[in-house]
């Protein structure tokens, strides 16, 4: 409410920084809240006070943790036609899209936190392999306004990718609209996931998360079938999608030239499927 009315400028990850309050609130409710109405009132006051303090703390420390040495990523395509890609940051804002007019297979920049060690492995050939992951991290997992831990990567649009993203806490913006995808998998613990599906192709995708917001953008001409296995989760799909049990299907799925089969799992959060705007 405060964010929507302009009093705070937060994103989803700022709220994640308040997760210890959930544990404290549960403890207070068990200890004193269930005993009486007065106990519940006192517990509510304490939790509200801690929330106000947390808001102040985040607002007065927007600079994030110290940044480590910037890592530049650049690998020449040569004869690569297919590639297995593994991106596994512990905590980050991850952005992936297609390269424009580049002879490289992958280009990008990684801004790690101080004390975060990044492991990078690459093997070329017709079937390449690229791995970029957090090897060890002694920094706090907090991430908020002004946070400097960002991974920005672009891949060659004509290389068929088996894309695997595994992130602990963070934001993922996976723009596949101009990429060639064979298979894709996204695993996350807590976060906000935005996936723009490719304009063309037939592929499978698995999205599996604990707590978060998942947005799937479907371009015109791409048909989808989504098998959703979720817990406490809101679901929003276009009106013309059919719905049978936990399976959501676009109207043109059975005869479409381009299609995606998506298996989706989420414990708590919200899932939105919508048409890609094309902007």
C-alpha positions as semicolon CSV with decimal commas, in nm:
position;residue;x (nm);y (nm);z (nm)
1;X;0,000;0,000;0,000
2;X;0,279;0,243;0,092
3;X;0,461;0,156;-0,231
4;X;0,150;0,200;-0,449
5;X;0,072;0,538;-0,293
6;X;0,423;0,666;-0,362
7;X;0,548;0,677;-0,003
8;X;0,804;0,403;-0,064
9;X;1,001;0,306;-0,374
10;X;1,052;-0,064;-0,318
11;X;1,061;-0,371;-0,533
12;X;0,989;-0,732;-0,445
13;X;1,340;-0,794;-0,313
14;X;1,309;-0,516;-0,057
15;X;1,021;-0,705;0,103
16;X;1,234;-1,019;0,116
17;X;1,471;-0,835;0,349
18;X;1,192;-0,833;0,609
19;X;1,154;-1,213;0,615
20;X;1,282;-1,248;0,979
21;X;0,970;-1,060;1,091
22;X;0,760;-1,359;0,984
23;X;0,946;-1,584;1,226
24;X;0,924;-1,328;1,506
25;X;0,552;-1,276;1,443
26;X;0,487;-1,650;1,457
27;X;0,681;-1,676;1,784
28;X;0,494;-1,387;1,946
29;X;0,160;-1,533;1,840
30;X;0,250;-1,870;1,995
31;X;0,388;-1,721;2,317
32;X;0,136;-1,448;2,398
33;X;-0,107;-1,395;2,111
34;X;-0,318;-1,705;2,172
35;X;-0,356;-1,644;2,544
36;X;-0,590;-1,346;2,527
37;X;-0,716;-1,055;2,322
38;X;-0,476;-0,829;2,512
39;X;-0,188;-1,063;2,422
40;X;-0,279;-1,046;2,054
41;X;-0,296;-0,666;2,074
42;X;0,047;-0,644;2,238
43;X;0,197;-0,882;1,981
44;X;0,050;-0,673;1,699
45;X;0,200;-0,354;1,846
46;X;0,543;-0,514;1,878
47;X;0,535;-0,646;1,521
48;X;0,418;-0,308;1,390
49;X;0,702;-0,135;1,573
50;X;0,957;-0,375;1,426
51;X;0,810;-0,323;1,080
52;X;0,845;0,056;1,110
53;X;1,202;0,010;1,227
54;X;1,280;-0,217;0,934
55;X;1,132;0,036;0,689
56;X;1,354;0,304;0,838
57;X;1,660;0,077;0,825
58;X;1,611;-0,007;0,457
59;X;1,541;0,355;0,371
60;X;1,857;0,481;0,538
61;X;2,089;0,212;0,395
62;X;2,017;0,212;0,022
63;X;2,373;0,166;-0,094
64;X;2,390;-0,213;-0,067
65;X;2,698;-0,412;0,025
66;X;3,042;-0,344;-0,115
67;X;3,097;-0,455;-0,472
68;X;3,372;-0,694;-0,575
69;X;3,579;-0,679;-0,891
70;X;3,373;-0,650;-1,210
71;X;3,386;-0,959;-1,432
72;X;3,363;-0,916;-1,808
73;X;3,227;-1,216;-2,003
74;X;3,311;-1,269;-2,370
75;X;3,336;-1,597;-2,564
76;X;3,366;-1,621;-2,944
77;X;3,104;-1,832;-3,120
78;X;3,326;-2,001;-3,382
79;X;3,142;-2,323;-3,484
80;X;2,899;-2,346;-3,192
81;X;2,550;-2,459;-3,298
82;X;2,409;-2,583;-2,966
83;X;2,505;-2,510;-2,608
84;X;2,425;-2,610;-2,253
85;X;2,409;-2,304;-2,027
86;X;2,407;-2,307;-1,646
87;X;2,364;-1,979;-1,455
88;X;2,364;-2,017;-1,079
89;X;2,400;-1,703;-0,868
90;X;2,334;-1,732;-0,496
91;X;2,175;-1,387;-0,471
92;X;2,149;-1,152;-0,768
93;X;1,952;-0,963;-1,024
94;X;1,992;-1,171;-1,337
95;X;1,909;-1,041;-1,684
96;X;1,942;-1,258;-1,996
97;X;1,861;-1,167;-2,355
98;X;1,987;-1,205;-2,713
99;X;2,297;-1,040;-2,858
100;X;2,259;-0,798;-3,144
101;X;2,506;-0,810;-3,438
102;X;2,776;-0,992;-3,246
103;X;3,009;-1,276;-3,345
104;X;3,032;-1,390;-2,986
105;X;2,847;-1,678;-2,831
106;X;2,807;-1,493;-2,501
107;X;2,880;-1,143;-2,376
108;X;2,806;-0,981;-2,046
109;X;2,905;-0,824;-1,720
110;X;2,885;-0,962;-1,369
111;X;2,897;-0,731;-1,068
112;X;2,960;-0,958;-0,770
113;X;2,952;-0,857;-0,406
114;X;3,270;-0,832;-0,207
115;X;3,393;-1,178;-0,096
116;X;3,177;-1,349;-0,359
117;X;3,376;-1,591;-0,575
118;X;3,241;-1,663;-0,923
119;X;3,334;-1,980;-1,110
120;X;3,330;-1,966;-1,489
121;X;3,372;-2,267;-1,720
122;X;3,346;-2,276;-2,098
123;X;3,408;-2,547;-2,355
124;X;3,365;-2,473;-2,725
125;X;3,296;-2,696;-3,025
126;X;2,968;-2,772;-3,205
127;X;2,809;-2,852;-2,868
128;X;2,939;-2,595;-2,623
129;X;2,903;-2,574;-2,247
130;X;2,896;-2,256;-2,041
131;X;2,872;-2,245;-1,661
132;X;2,867;-1,934;-1,445
133;X;2,795;-1,982;-1,075
134;X;2,861;-1,854;-0,727
135;X;3,132;-2,077;-0,583
136;X;3,136;-1,921;-0,237
137;X;2,988;-1,610;-0,080
138;X;3,062;-1,467;0,262
139;X;2,843;-1,162;0,208
140;X;2,498;-1,111;0,352
141;X;2,206;-1,237;0,144
142;X;2,022;-0,907;0,189
143;X;1,943;-0,736;-0,135
144;X;1,762;-0,406;-0,169
145;X;1,759;-0,054;-0,319
146;X;2,086;0,032;-0,488
147;X;2,204;-0,327;-0,470
148;X;2,510;-0,386;-0,683
149;X;2,492;-0,760;-0,742
150;X;2,383;-0,777;-1,105
151;X;2,445;-1,040;-1,374
152;X;2,376;-0,918;-1,729
153;X;2,431;-1,170;-2,010
154;X;2,351;-1,194;-2,378
155;X;2,368;-1,506;-2,598
156;X;2,387;-1,553;-2,974
157;X;2,038;-1,576;-3,117
158;X;2,116;-1,862;-3,361
159;X;2,271;-2,102;-3,107
160;X;2,017;-2,353;-2,974
161;X;2,031;-2,331;-2,596
162;X;1,957;-2,573;-2,317
163;X;1,913;-2,302;-2,053
164;X;1,930;-2,377;-1,681
165;X;1,893;-2,101;-1,423
166;X;1,930;-2,183;-1,054
167;X;1,909;-1,886;-0,817
168;X;1,867;-1,874;-0,442
169;X;1,724;-1,527;-0,386
170;X;1,677;-1,256;-0,645
171;X;1,515;-1,125;-0,959
172;X;1,532;-1,297;-1,297
173;X;1,447;-1,123;-1,625
174;X;1,476;-1,393;-1,889
175;X;1,400;-1,242;-2,229
176;X;1,397;-1,534;-2,474
177;X;1,208;-1,354;-2,748
178;X;1,503;-1,355;-2,992
179;X;1,680;-1,664;-2,856
180;X;1,668;-2,022;-2,986
181;X;1,559;-2,250;-2,701
182;X;1,564;-2,631;-2,696
183;X;1,484;-2,668;-2,326
184;X;1,478;-2,438;-2,026
185;X;1,461;-2,475;-1,650
186;X;1,437;-2,209;-1,379
187;X;1,478;-2,299;-1,011
188;X;1,456;-2,037;-0,739
189;X;1,405;-2,015;-0,366
190;X;1,261;-1,666;-0,321
191;X;1,225;-1,410;-0,594
192;X;1,053;-1,242;-0,883
193;X;1,074;-1,420;-1,218
194;X;0,985;-1,259;-1,550
195;X;1,010;-1,484;-1,857
196;X;0,939;-1,372;-2,212
197;X;0,897;-1,680;-2,429
198;X;1,067;-1,712;-2,771
199;X;0,887;-1,594;-3,080
200;X;0,947;-1,930;-3,249
201;X;1,024;-2,294;-3,172
202;X;0,896;-2,600;-2,986
203;X;1,041;-2,659;-2,642
204;X;0,981;-2,768;-2,283
205;X;1,025;-2,548;-1,979
206;X;1,025;-2,621;-1,606
207;X;0,977;-2,341;-1,351
208;X;1,007;-2,439;-0,986
209;X;1,014;-2,200;-0,692
210;X;0,944;-2,163;-0,323
211;X;0,806;-1,812;-0,265
212;X;0,768;-1,547;-0,530
213;X;0,605;-1,384;-0,827
214;X;0,618;-1,550;-1,170
215;X;0,523;-1,363;-1,487
216;X;0,519;-1,546;-1,820
217;X;0,489;-1,329;-2,132
218;X;0,363;-1,512;-2,440
219;X;0,433;-1,356;-2,782
220;X;0,182;-1,371;-3,065
221;X;0,216;-1,697;-3,255
222;X;0,347;-1,896;-2,958
223;X;0,102;-2,150;-2,813
224;X;0,141;-2,274;-2,456
225;X;0,025;-2,549;-2,227
226;X;0,094;-2,497;-1,858
227;X;0,073;-2,771;-1,597
228;X;0,063;-2,587;-1,263
229;X;0,136;-2,766;-0,936
230;X;0,110;-2,489;-0,679
231;X;0,033;-2,428;-0,314
232;X;-0,102;-2,096;-0,186
233;X;-0,079;-1,921;-0,520
234;X;-0,293;-1,682;-0,722
235;X;-0,324;-1,759;-1,091
236;X;-0,405;-1,521;-1,375
237;X;-0,426;-1,629;-1,739
238;X;-0,577;-1,478;-2,057
239;X;-0,953;-1,522;-2,085
240;X;-0,940;-1,746;-2,390
241;X;-0,722;-2,010;-2,220
242;X;-0,899;-2,334;-2,135
243;X;-0,865;-2,467;-1,781
244;X;-0,896;-2,833;-1,683
245;X;-0,783;-2,925;-1,332
246;X;-0,433;-2,769;-1,311
247;X;-0,368;-2,751;-1,686
248;X;-0,406;-2,422;-1,874
249;X;-0,399;-2,428;-2,255
250;X;-0,400;-2,153;-2,515
251;X;-0,671;-2,189;-2,780
252;X;-0,433;-2,267;-3,068
253;X;-0,208;-2,514;-2,886
254;X;-0,312;-2,831;-3,069
255;X;-0,230;-2,706;-3,420
256;X;0,032;-2,437;-3,359
257;X;0,365;-2,444;-3,538
258;X;0,536;-2,288;-3,237
259;X;0,456;-2,416;-2,887
260;X;0,585;-2,442;-2,532
261;X;0,506;-2,706;-2,272
262;X;0,556;-2,553;-1,927
263;X;0,561;-2,738;-1,596
264;X;0,524;-2,490;-1,315
265;X;0,561;-2,539;-0,940
266;X;0,534;-2,269;-0,672
267;X;0,472;-2,290;-0,299
268;X;0,352;-1,940;-0,212
269;X;0,302;-1,640;-0,439
270;X;0,141;-1,540;-0,764
271;X;0,154;-1,655;-1,126
272;X;0,056;-1,431;-1,417
273;X;0,042;-1,545;-1,780
274;X;-0,016;-1,267;-2,030
275;X;0,044;-1,167;-2,389
276;X;0,381;-1,009;-2,462
277;X;0,339;-0,642;-2,548
278;X;0,613;-0,644;-2,808
279;X;0,781;-0,330;-2,674
